[in-house]
């Protein structure tokens, strides 16, 4: 397709070939987008460069961005704006919580662990929206990645579930802020997918097998499905959709 032909899209959060952001990258690239990547760790940058090469994807450029640091965000988007001119879309696919908080009782969450999860997983969406919108002068779309643990109690997801609830509320407030500029803000709520981050959640394998057993579609979700849904939300096909959480979970969230 050419749904995103000549559109400059920023992708944040490719750590390796299992990353949800990598599935998204493939969908957006096949739809004709010019891709700009941000990374946090040098190791992720190297992996990303290899992946891009192997898949014959030419990035517009790659820039460092640690979402814990306002200065890093400002610098990254300044550089993106200077190089790309206009930004048409942004994919936020980053989250973090200490693994020792992703098990046991939520009540035992430390203050530090709580603030870290909120900082990187929820506040970061507001911070990057603020910087990106300066260059989104032709309107466009912002899409983040969330999970069912925001809406329901999912064992062990704990502090991350609370951070995702804040993220989903942020999607709505941000949608109102930037709607006047023709920018839409949405989230994809994916079913469990085996990635580096997912390894940190205790009992993660069980969550995947329950989707296979109970979800209407009786199969697991993969990165490519999330990629195509994200493509839809960024494209003009979703021009009437904002402030929305779109479940890409084989329908799991509708069953009791
Ligand atoms: O089952 C799953 N895997 C699901 C994940 C189901 C539903 C939603 N999600 C969400 C995650 O919560 C996250 O928001 O999808 C998003 C992407 O997660 P992923 O693809 O599962 O995880 P991973 O491949 O580990 O990528 C997460 C990225 C990493 O990139 P880097 O370059 O930093 O290695 O988020 C990054 C993380 O390190 N990240 C940060 N990026 C910038 N600044 C930061 C930070 N401070 N902290 C973490």
Boltz pocket constraint, residues with backbone or C-beta under 6 A from the ligand:
constraints:
  - pocket:
      binder: B
      contacts: [[A, 13], [A, 14], [A, 15], [A, 16], [A, 18], [A, 19], [A, 20], [A, 21], [A, 38], [A, 39], [A, 40], [A, 41], [A, 44], [A, 45], [A, 65], [A, 66], [A, 67], [A, 68], [A, 92], [A, 93], [A, 94], [A, 95], [A, 96], [A, 120], [A, 145], [A, 146], [A, 147], [A, 188], [A, 189], [A, 190], [A, 191], [A, 192], [A, 193], [A, 194], [A, 195], [A, 196], [A, 197], [A, 198]]
      max_distance: 6.0
